[in-house]
Every structure is written in C-alpha cells, then in structure tokens.
Amino acid sequence: MSLDVKRAKRGDKDAFCNLIRINKISMYRVAKSILSKEEDVEDAVSEAILKAYKNIKSLKDESFFKTWLIRIVINESNTLYKKRSREISVENEHFVNLQVNDKYKDVTLYNAINALDDDLRTTTILFYFEDMKYKDIAKVLDIKEGTVKSRLSRAKEKLYNILKEELHG
C-alpha cells in the first residue's frame, strides 16, 4: 500500500483509486457510525475522497495514509451531521406524539452499537471493525490513548447492558 501512496502523491490516479478501493469499507463504516441516512454517508465519503485526492501531497508519512483518510471521513461526517441537525424536517413534526410498541424488535449487536453515544460508537467501530490500535484511534480522533481505552470500556459496559436488557427483559 505504501508504494501506491507514493505513486498517488506523484499524481497517479490509478494508484489513488486503488487506495480508495482498499479502504472503501472502512470509510463507509466510519461514516455510517456518525450518520444514519445512506445518502449522507455517501455524500460524506465522496467529499472525503475528493479532499483526500486534492490534499494527498500534504501527507507526510505514507504509512499513515489510512489514519489520515479516516480522519478526513470523520471530519466530513461530523460536518454533515452538524448541518443536518440544524435542519428541521417538516415531516418529522407529524410523528412527534406517535409511539409504536414493538415487542418483537430484533436487536442485533449492530443496533446496540448504533444506540451508543457518538464518541463511544466511533471509537468502538474503529477498534473492533477497523482493527485500529489505541494509538491510531487516538491520533484519528485527536484524543489521548487513555481516553480511547476508557471510551472502549464504557462502550463495552453499555453494550452489555443494552443486550442484556433486550435478551432478558
């Protein structure tokens, strides 16, 4: 991958496309951990790819390409999330007082992860689904390694409680 990064930095479009192909699932998962609508996920990933392409020459260490790319995806996802949270959807106003009693809801680990707060969810996805190390997560999220460890600990505890509640009532 490092060779592709060097080639992409020199302007090789095929090398850049190959890097995106290798990392597309990771990019999607990270964006999906922040955004709920599929269109927003696609927009965030597309914007991240465009920014990465325009700025790849600024990447100092080729070995950190994935970390650098994921940071761009997180930034784009957060920007879009903030923009969407400021928008008021007229359709949602019709459903404010509507409650559905769904006793048979199929709760999977995925749904439980989505129930976590944003910071815990993103950290969990990066660690368990992207196999990133504590130091890499800390770098991507611009937090201390100790914060990564405590977030993962809190996330595991919350996931345990969510799943226990759903499975045992």
LUMSEVEX-789771 format. One record per residue: residue number from 1; residue in one letter; x, y, z of N, C-alpha, C in turn. Coordinates in Angstrom, 1 decimal, padded with zeros to 4 digits. Example, Ala and Ser with C-alpha at 12.3 -4.5 7.8 and 13.67 -1.06 7.14 Angstrom:
     n   res      nc1      nc2      nc3     cac1     cac2     cac3      cc1      cc2      cc3
     1     a    013.2   -005.7    007.8    012.3   -004.5    007.8    013.2   -003.3    007.8
     2     s    012.8   -002.2    007.1    013.7   -001.1    007.1    012.9    000.0    007.9
END
This chain:
     n   res      nc1      nc2      nc3     cac1     cac2     cac3      cc1      cc2      cc3
     1     m    000.8   -001.2    000.0    000.0    000.0    000.0    000.9    001.3    000.0
     2     s    002.0    001.2    000.7    002.9    002.3    000.8    003.4    002.8   -000.6
     3     l    003.6    001.8   -001.5    004.0    002.1   -002.9    002.9    002.9   -003.6
     4     d    001.6    002.4   -003.4    000.5    003.1   -004.0    000.4    004.5   -003.5
     5     v    000.7    004.7   -002.2    000.6    006.1   -001.6    001.6    007.0   -002.3
     6     k    002.9    006.5   -002.4    003.9    007.2   -003.1    003.5    007.6   -004.5
     7     r    003.0    006.6   -005.2    002.6    006.9   -006.6    001.4    007.9   -006.6
     8     a    000.5    007.7   -005.7   -000.7    008.7   -005.7   -000.2    010.1   -005.4
     9     k    000.8    010.2   -004.5    001.3    011.5   -004.2    002.0    012.2   -005.4
    10     r    002.5    011.4   -006.3    003.1    011.9   -007.5    002.0    012.2   -008.6
    11     g    000.7    011.9   -008.3   -000.3    012.2   -009.2   -000.9    011.0   -010.0
    12     d   -000.5    009.8   -009.6   -001.0    008.6   -010.3   -002.5    008.3   -009.8
    13     k   -003.4    008.6   -010.7   -004.8    008.4   -010.4   -005.2    007.0   -010.2
    14     d   -004.6    006.0   -010.9   -004.9    004.6   -010.7   -004.4    004.2   -009.3
    15     a   -003.3    004.6   -008.9   -002.8    004.3   -007.5   -003.8    004.8   -006.5
    16     f   -004.2    006.1   -006.7   -005.2    006.7   -005.7   -006.5    005.9   -005.7
    17     c   -007.0    005.5   -006.8   -008.2    004.7   -006.9   -008.1    003.4   -006.2
    18     n   -006.9    002.8   -006.4   -006.6    001.5   -005.7   -006.7    001.7   -004.2
    19     l   -006.1    002.8   -003.7   -006.1    003.0   -002.3   -007.5    003.2   -001.8
    20     i   -008.3    003.9   -002.5   -009.7    004.1   -002.1   -010.5    002.7   -002.2
    21     r   -010.2    001.9   -003.2   -010.8    000.6   -003.2   -010.5   -000.2   -002.0
    22     i   -009.2   -000.2   -001.6   -008.7   -000.9   -000.4   -009.4   -000.5    000.9
    23     n   -009.7    000.8    001.0   -010.2    001.4    002.2   -011.7    001.8    002.2
    24     k   -012.4    001.4    001.1   -013.8    001.9    001.0   -014.7    001.3    002.0
    25     i   -014.5    000.1    002.5   -015.4   -000.5    003.5   -015.1    000.3    004.8
    26     s   -013.9    000.5    005.1   -013.5    001.3    006.4   -014.2    002.6    006.3
    27     m   -014.1    003.3    005.2   -014.6    004.7    005.1   -016.1    004.6    005.3
    28     y   -016.8    003.6    004.7   -018.2    003.5    004.8   -018.6    003.3    006.3
    29     r   -018.0    002.3    006.9   -018.3    002.0    008.3   -018.2    003.2    009.3
    30     v   -017.1    003.9    009.1   -016.8    005.1    009.9   -017.9    006.2    009.7
    31     a   -018.2    006.5    008.4   -019.2    007.5    008.1   -020.6    007.0    008.7
    32     k   -020.9    005.7    008.5   -022.1    005.2    009.0   -022.3    005.2    010.5
    33     s   -021.1    005.2    011.2   -021.2    005.2    012.7   -021.6    006.6    013.1
    34     i   -021.4    007.6    012.3   -021.8    009.0    012.6   -023.1    009.4    012.0
    35     l   -023.3    009.0    010.8   -024.5    009.4    010.1   -025.5    008.3    009.9
    36     s   -026.8    008.6    009.9   -027.8    007.5    009.8   -028.3    007.3    008.4
    37     k   -028.5    008.4    007.7   -029.0    008.3    006.3   -028.0    007.8    005.3
    38     e   -028.4    006.9    004.5   -027.5    006.4    003.5   -026.9    007.4    002.5
    39     e   -027.8    008.4    002.1   -027.4    009.5    001.2   -026.3    010.3    001.9
    40     d   -026.5    010.6    003.2   -025.5    011.4    003.9   -024.1    010.7    004.0
    41     v   -024.2    009.3    004.2   -023.0    008.5    004.3   -022.2    008.6    002.9
    42     e   -023.0    008.5    001.8   -022.4    008.6    000.5   -021.8    009.9    000.3
    43     d   -022.5    011.0    000.7   -022.0    012.3    000.5   -020.7    012.6    001.3
    44     a   -020.7    012.1    002.5   -019.5    012.3    003.4   -018.3    011.6    002.8
    45     v   -018.5    010.3    002.4   -017.4    009.5    001.8   -017.0    010.2    000.5
    46     s   -017.9    010.6   -000.4   -017.5    011.3   -001.6   -016.7    012.5   -001.4
    47     e   -017.1    013.3   -000.4   -016.4    014.6   -000.1   -015.0    014.2    000.5
    48     a   -015.0    013.2    001.3   -013.7    012.8    001.9   -012.7    012.3    000.8
    49     i   -013.2    011.6   -000.2   -012.4    011.1   -001.3   -011.8    012.3   -002.1
    50     l   -012.7    013.2   -002.4   -012.3    014.4   -003.1   -011.2    015.2   -002.4
    51     k   -011.5    015.4   -001.1   -010.5    016.2   -000.2   -009.2    015.4   -000.2
    52     a   -009.2    014.1    000.0   -008.0    013.3    000.1   -007.2    013.4   -001.2
    53     y   -007.9    013.4   -002.4   -007.3    013.4   -003.7   -006.6    014.8   -003.8
    54     k   -007.3    015.9   -003.4   -006.8    017.2   -003.6   -005.6    017.4   -002.7
    55     n   -005.6    016.8   -001.5   -004.6    017.1   -000.5   -003.6    016.0   -000.2
    56     i   -003.5    014.9   -001.0   -002.6    013.8   -000.7   -001.2    014.2   -000.7
    57     k   -000.8    015.2   -001.4    000.6    015.7   -001.4    001.0    016.2   -000.1
    58     s    000.0    016.6    000.8    000.4    017.1    002.1    000.6    016.0    003.1
    59     l    000.3    014.8    002.8    000.5    013.6    003.7    002.0    013.4    003.8
    60     k    002.5    013.6    005.0    004.0    013.5    005.3    004.5    012.1    005.3
    61     d    003.8    011.2    006.0    004.2    009.8    006.2    003.3    008.9    005.5
    62     e    003.7    008.2    004.5    002.9    007.3    003.7    002.2    006.2    004.6
    63     s    002.9    005.8    005.6    002.4    004.7    006.4    001.1    005.1    007.2
    64     f    000.8    006.4    007.3   -000.3    006.8    008.0   -001.5    007.2    007.0
    65     f   -001.4    006.7    005.8   -002.5    007.0    004.8   -003.9    006.7    005.4
    66     k   -004.1    005.5    005.9   -005.4    005.1    006.3   -005.9    005.9    007.5
    67     t   -005.0    006.2    008.4   -005.4    007.1    009.5   -005.7    008.4    009.1
    68     w   -005.0    009.0    008.1   -005.2    010.3    007.6   -006.6    010.3    006.8
    69     l   -006.8    009.3    006.0   -008.1    009.2    005.3   -009.3    009.1    006.2
    70     i   -009.2    008.2    007.2   -010.3    008.1    008.2   -010.6    009.4    008.9
    71     r   -009.5    010.1    009.2   -009.7    011.4    009.9   -010.5    012.4    009.0
    72     i   -010.2    012.3    007.7   -011.0    013.2    006.7   -012.4    012.7    006.7
    73     v   -012.7    011.4    006.7   -014.0    010.9    006.7   -014.8    011.3    007.9
    74     i   -014.1    011.2    009.1   -014.7    011.7    010.3   -015.1    013.1    010.3
    75     n   -014.2    014.0    009.8   -014.4    015.4    009.7   -015.6    015.7    008.8
    76     e   -015.6    015.1    007.6   -016.7    015.3    006.7   -018.0    014.8    007.2
    77     s   -018.0    013.7    007.9   -019.2    013.1    008.5   -019.8    014.0    009.6
    78     n   -018.9    014.5    010.5   -019.3    015.4    011.5   -019.8    016.7    011.0
    79     t   -019.2    017.3    009.9   -019.7    018.5    009.3   -021.1    018.3    008.8
    80     l   -021.3    017.2    008.1   -022.6    016.9    007.5   -023.6    016.6    008.7
    81     y   -023.2    016.0    009.7   -024.1    015.7    010.8   -024.6    017.0    011.5
    82     k   -023.6    017.9    011.7   -024.0    019.2    012.3   -024.9    020.0    011.4
    83     k   -024.7    019.9    010.1   -025.5    020.6    009.1   -026.9    020.1    009.1
    84     r   -027.0    018.7    009.2   -028.4    018.1    009.2   -029.1    018.3    010.5
    85     s   -028.4    018.4    011.6   -029.0    018.6    012.9   -029.6    020.0    013.0
    86     r   -029.1    021.0    012.2   -029.6    022.3    012.2   -030.9    022.4    011.3
    87     e   -031.0    021.5    010.4   -032.2    021.5    009.5   -033.4    020.9    010.3
    88     i   -034.6    021.5    010.0   -035.8    021.0    010.6   -036.6    020.3    009.6
    89     s   -036.9    019.1    009.8   -037.7    018.3    008.8   -039.2    018.5    009.2
    90     v   -040.0    019.0    008.2   -041.4    019.2    008.4   -042.1    017.8    008.6
    91     e   -041.7    016.8    007.9   -042.3    015.5    008.0   -042.2    015.0    009.4
    92     n   -041.1    015.2    010.1   -040.9    014.6    011.5   -041.9    015.3    012.5
    93     e   -042.3    016.5    012.2   -043.3    017.1    013.1   -044.6    016.4    013.3
    94     h   -045.0    015.7    012.2   -046.2    014.9    012.2   -046.1    013.6    013.1
    95     f   -044.9    013.2    013.5   -044.7    012.0    014.2   -044.2    012.2    015.6
    96     v   -044.2    013.4    016.1   -043.7    013.7    017.4   -044.4    012.9    018.5
    97     n   -045.7    012.8    018.5   -046.5    012.1    019.5   -046.9    010.7    019.2
    98     l   -046.3    010.2    018.0   -046.6    008.8    017.6   -045.7    007.8    018.3
    99     q   -046.2    006.9    019.0   -045.4    005.8    019.6   -045.8    004.5    019.1
   100     v   -044.8    003.7    018.9   -045.1    002.3    018.5   -044.5    001.3    019.5
   101     n   -045.4    000.4    019.9   -045.0   -000.6    020.9   -044.5   -001.8    020.2
   102     d   -043.3   -002.0    019.9   -042.7   -003.1    019.1   -042.0   -004.0    020.1
   103     k   -042.8   -005.1    020.5   -042.2   -006.0    021.5   -041.3   -007.0    020.8
   104     y   -041.3   -007.1    019.5   -040.5   -008.1    018.8   -039.4   -007.6    018.0
   105     k   -038.9   -006.4    018.5   -037.8   -005.8    017.7   -036.6   -006.7    017.8
   106     d   -036.0   -006.9    016.6   -034.8   -007.7    016.6   -033.6   -006.8    016.8
   107     v   -033.0   -007.0    018.0   -031.9   -006.2    018.4   -030.6   -007.0    018.1
   108     t   -029.8   -006.5    017.3   -028.5   -007.1    017.0   -027.4   -006.3    017.6
   109     l   -026.2   -006.8    017.5   -025.1   -006.0    018.0   -025.0   -004.7    017.3
   110     y   -025.3   -004.7    016.0   -025.2   -003.5    015.2   -026.2   -002.5    015.7
   111     n   -027.4   -002.8    016.0   -028.4   -001.9    016.6   -027.9   -001.4    017.9
   112     a   -027.3   -002.3    018.7   -026.8   -001.9    020.0   -025.7   -000.8    019.9
   113     i   -024.8   -001.1    019.0   -023.7   -000.1    018.7   -024.3    001.2    018.3
   114     n   -025.3    001.2    017.4   -025.9    002.4    017.0   -026.6    003.2    018.1
   115     a   -026.9    002.5    019.2   -027.6    003.2    020.3   -026.6    003.9    021.2
   116     l   -025.3    003.6    021.0   -024.2    004.3    021.8   -024.1    005.8    021.4
   117     d   -023.6    006.6    022.4   -023.3    008.0    022.1   -022.3    008.0    020.9
   118     d   -022.2    009.1    020.2   -021.4    009.3    019.0   -019.9    008.9    019.3
   119     d   -019.4    009.5    020.4   -018.0    009.3    020.7   -017.7    007.8    021.0
   120     l   -018.6    007.1    021.7   -018.4    005.7    022.0   -018.5    004.9    020.8
   121     r   -019.5    005.2    020.0   -019.8    004.4    018.8   -018.6    004.5    017.8
   122     t   -018.1    005.7    017.6   -017.0    005.9    016.6   -015.8    005.1    017.1
   123     t   -015.5    005.3    018.4   -014.3    004.6    019.0   -014.5    003.1    018.8
   124     t   -015.7    002.6    019.1   -015.9    001.1    019.0   -015.8    000.6    017.6
   125     i   -016.3    001.3    016.6   -016.2    000.9    015.2   -014.7    000.9    014.8
   126     l   -014.0    001.9    015.1   -012.6    002.0    014.7   -011.8    000.8    015.3
   127     f   -012.1    000.5    016.6   -011.3   -000.6    017.3   -011.7   -002.0    016.8
   128     y   -013.0   -002.2    016.9   -013.5   -003.6    016.6   -013.7   -003.9    015.1
   129     f   -014.1   -003.0    014.4   -014.4   -003.3    013.0   -013.3   -002.9    012.0
   130     e   -012.5   -001.9    012.4   -011.4   -001.4    011.6   -010.0   -001.9    012.1
   131     d   -010.1   -002.6    013.3   -008.8   -003.2    013.9   -007.7   -002.2    014.1
   132     m   -008.1   -001.0    014.4   -007.1    000.1    014.6   -006.6   -000.1    016.1
   133     k   -005.3    000.3    016.2   -004.7    000.3    017.6   -005.1    001.5    018.3
   134     y   -005.0    001.4    019.7   -005.3    002.6    020.5   -004.6    003.9    020.1
   135     k   -003.3    003.8    019.8   -002.6    005.0    019.4   -003.1    005.6    018.1
   136     d   -003.5    004.7    017.1   -004.0    005.2    015.9   -005.4    005.8    016.0
   137     i   -006.2    005.2    016.9   -007.5    005.8    017.2   -007.3    007.2    017.8
   138     a   -006.4    007.2    018.8   -006.1    008.5    019.5   -005.7    009.6    018.5
   139     k   -004.9    009.2    017.5   -004.4    010.1    016.5   -005.6    010.6    015.6
   140     v   -006.4    009.6    015.2   -007.5    010.0    014.3   -008.5    010.9    015.0
   141     l   -008.8    010.6    016.2   -009.9    011.3    017.0   -009.3    012.5    017.7
   142     d   -008.0    012.7    017.7   -007.3    013.7    018.4   -007.6    013.8    019.9
   143     i   -007.4    012.6    020.5   -007.6    012.4    021.9   -006.5    011.6    022.5
   144     k   -006.4    011.4    023.8   -005.3    010.7    024.4   -005.7    009.2    024.3
   145     e   -004.6    008.3    024.4   -004.8    006.9    024.4   -005.7    006.4    025.6
   146     g   -005.4    007.1    026.7   -006.2    006.7    027.9   -007.7    007.0    027.7
   147     t   -008.0    008.0    026.9   -009.4    008.3    026.6   -010.0    007.3    025.7
   148     v   -009.2    006.8    024.8   -009.7    005.7    023.9   -010.0    004.5    024.7
   149     k   -009.1    004.1    025.6   -009.3    002.9    026.5   -010.6    003.1    027.4
   150     s   -010.8    004.3    027.9   -011.9    004.5    028.8   -013.2    004.5    028.0
   151     r   -013.2    005.0    026.8   -014.4    005.0    025.9   -014.7    003.6    025.5
   152     l   -013.7    002.8    025.2   -014.0    001.4    024.9   -014.5    000.6    026.1
   153     s   -014.0    000.9    027.2   -014.5    000.3    028.4   -016.0    000.6    028.7
   154     r   -016.3    001.9    028.6   -017.7    002.4    028.8   -018.6    001.8    027.7
   155     a   -018.1    001.8    026.5   -018.9    001.2    025.4   -019.2   -000.3    025.6
   156     k   -018.2   -001.0    026.1   -018.5   -002.5    026.3   -019.5   -002.6    027.4
   157     e   -019.4   -001.8    028.5   -020.4   -001.9    029.6   -021.8   -001.5    029.1
   158     k   -021.9   -000.5    028.3   -023.2   -000.1    027.8   -023.8   -001.1    026.8
   159     l   -022.9   -001.7    026.0   -023.4   -002.7    025.1   -023.9   -003.9    025.8
   160     y   -023.1   -004.3    026.9   -023.5   -005.4    027.7   -024.9   -005.2    028.3
   161     n   -025.1   -004.0    028.9   -026.4   -003.7    029.5   -027.5   -003.6    028.5
   162     i   -027.3   -003.0    027.3   -028.3   -002.9    026.2   -028.7   -004.3    025.8
   163     l   -027.7   -005.2    025.5   -028.0   -006.5    025.0   -028.6   -007.4    026.1
   164     k   -028.2   -007.2    027.4   -028.7   -008.0    028.5   -030.2   -007.6    028.7
   165     e   -030.5   -006.3    028.6   -031.9   -005.8    028.8   -032.8   -006.4    027.7
   166     e   -032.3   -006.4    026.4   -033.1   -006.8    025.3   -033.3   -008.3    025.3
   167     l   -032.3   -009.1    025.7   -032.3   -010.5    025.7   -033.1   -011.1    026.9
   168     h   -033.0   -010.4    028.1   -033.5   -011.0    029.3   -034.7   -010.2    029.9
   169     g   -035.0   -009.1    029.2   -036.1   -008.2    029.6   -035.8   -007.5    030.8
END
